[in-house]
Amino acid sequence: MSSFGADLSSLNWMATRLDAALGWARKFSIFQYPFVTACCGMEYMATATSHYDMDRFGAGFPRFSPRQADVLFVVGTVSHKIAPVLKRVYDQMTEPKWVVAFGVCTCTGGFYDNYATVRGIDTIIPVDIYIPGCPPRPENVLDGLIKLQEKIAQGARVTVPQGSSARPADFETPHTPETHL
Ligand code: SF4
């Protein structure tokens, strides 16, 4: 191998190690923005208590400005009326950013099969981690948080693109994403 080739491979090695170091640092310094709309908020608060201690995952300090946050926690039912606000909050967050759907209402609309409720927030914004449950137990939330940390450490982003979730092809949603924009 030429010395030029050797230089390039050592540069690649350094870039890979730098990415790994950044991923490791990011996964333990999560600044979350809680977008809380409904009853799941009670369980969200329970998860933040000392008994479950989100701080040990580096995620215990919520920010109330989207510009200072890198993980958006969407907690509770999202109506079509509030959907443009959610989209705006997401757009105001800087990259890199991640989204957690907390509770079955945010994942799919849950049992709210009506004209007013968004059938899953991934029809509006991309979602990285889905935490189902009505509401999810704090243990489920911590499990989702650990999975999110693994994605952050790998530098991974959304696997399900906006508006095309892993749902069955015949899943019906009453409104298109354009409804909210
Ligand atoms: S998933 Fe259940 S607990 Fe959570 S917001 Fe919906 S109805 Fe409320």
Boltz pocket constraint, residues with backbone or C-beta under 6 A from the ligand:
constraints:
  - pocket:
      binder: B
      contacts: [[A, 38], [A, 39], [A, 40], [A, 75], [A, 76], [A, 77], [A, 102], [A, 103], [A, 104], [A, 105], [A, 106], [A, 110], [A, 133], [A, 134], [A, 135], [A, 136]]
      max_distance: 6.0
